[in-house]
């Protein structure tokens, strides 16, 4: 890339860090999307972002489609580019937005995978209740299923955010706070972890300057558990279940919502617990429930449903 383009990209990155307060993961995704695009059009002798035209963006997105990239991925990249160029229009570096006439492909709505109650119980019972890591894993899985929090929110929990004996936790996301019921089983799992596992994780790393004592969930090095570490952990247990679909932290969130609604929970209450800004986002779980219920009715009632 040309030096001017590099400087402009760095300027935009600073803007994202200082004014947008994006998470490191989101920031990395933005910069990666834009850097890849700028490298792809490098042969076009682009000296500055002001030289980018609509056909550059359209050709790039079309090539991604030909390469087999998912519609959701292309849509995200288009959004990253739109944000990038909008910044330079505000700054006065550009007079025309090259993404103005670009249509983002609509991502196909995928039906989320939902664990049955039996599958959920099997997953939650897998961690070894006698080991330090097992106690932590059990507490994390129980908390995830009991509250439906996002994995990033789970990783961000501090000791002061959780009241296991009182049965609730405080979650802060995007500047908004919500208090979520914890339930007895999850509360007991957290309390057991706090009493028997977490002190050992801290103690084994008492000389480490990187130990974070405020974090609720720690790794074996006494540091705050990372998203990657949790994904590896849940995959380890999920592989043992041998299900026809992959289990992710979001699977637990989906299952939490459907199981609550199936047992008569109010949609608005579930919306609040999940932290959805729009009711329509939560409503999709109701639709999933209706489809599942219809299938069960058909299987039980139709004379040709079973051989």
Helices and strands as residue ranges (DSSP letters): H 3-15, I 16-20, H 24-40, G 42-44, G 49-51, H 54-66, H 71-91, H 117-124, H 132-147, H 151-156, G 159-161, E 162-163, E 168-173, E 176-181, H 184-192, I 193-197, H 198-203, H 227-241, H 249-262, H 267-274, H 279-301
